[in-house]
């Protein structure tokens, strides 16, 4: 009975560890990213938005926004405004869960980038 309890605790701890490893807010940018930056920072912001997308959205919405288990996002900006996309990211919609681990800044960067896809 006691051994069974510890096995459950070990399995639960392992599961939590694996989930935590999969959820990553924003990986470090490539060292050469600053070389691509224009005066407005546009190239780096796109890279950052793509990194945020790849680490938080790609598994459901696809590597090329084509949709996998979630809908495609290739033309999401034609359907939703940046503000609406931010709201969906923050609170979820339909089968999409809320993505609460993103900072306000990263959520805004991601929503702005997605809104440009029309």
N, C-alpha and C positions, 0 to 999 in steps of 0.2 A: 504494500500500500504506500509506504513512504517512498520507495524507489520510483513508483509510478508518478508521484507528485513532482519529483525532481526532473524526471524525463519531460513532463509537460512544461515545467519552467524553462528547461534548456531549449526545447523546441520553440517556445514563445520568444525567448531572448534571441534566438537565431533568426526568427522571422522578423522581429523588430530591427535587428541589425541589418538584414538584407534590404528591408524597405527603406531604412534610413540611407543606405548606400545608393539606392536608386533615385532618391529625391535630392537633387542638388540645385540650389538656387541659381548660381551663376559661377561657372568655372573661371579660372584666371584667363585673361585674354592672351593671345599669342604675343610673344615678345616683339614681333615686327609690326603689330597692329598700328602703332602710332605713326609708322611710315606711310600708311594709307589715309591718314586723316587730312581732310581739307579744313579750311578755316572754320566751317560750321560744325565739324565733327561728324559729318554724315556717314562716312565709310565705317568708322568705328561703331557708331550707333547701330548700323545695320548688322555688323558682326555681332554686337552685343545682343540685339534682338533675336538674331538667328541662334545664338548660344542659348538664350533663355528658352526659345521655342524647342530646340533640340533636347534640352534637359527636362522639359516639363510637359510638352505637348505632342512631340513627334510619335510617341508610342501609340497614340490613338488617332492622330490626325495625319500621320504619314510623313516621310522624309521630305517629300515635295508638295506638301499640303493636299495630297490627293485623297486623304481619308483612309482609315484602316478600320478600326472598330468605331471610330467617331466620324462625323461628316468631313468631307473635304473643305478646305478653307481657301482654295485658289481665288475665289471671288467673294470672300467674306465681307470685304469693305464695301461692296455694292449692296449688301443686305443690312449691315449694321454700321453705325458710326463708331468712332474711337471710344466715345463714352459708353456706348452700349456694349462694346467688346470688353472694356474694363469691368463693367458690371457683371457680365457673364463669367469672366475669369474669377472675379472675387466671390460671387455667390452661386455659380453653377447655373445650369439651365437644362431641363429635360434629364437625359441620362448623364450629362456632364457634371462631375462633382466640382465643388468650389476648389480653387487652387490657392489655398491660404498661405502657403510658404513663401510666395513672392512678396517682396517689398513693394510699397506703393510706387516707387521709382521704376522698378523692373516691370511691374504690371503696366504702367503707363507706356514704357518703351515698347513692350510687346504689343500692346493694343494699338499704338500708333503704327507700328510696322504691319500688323495684320490689316488695319484699316486701309492701307495703301494697296492692298490686293483687291482689285476691282475687275 
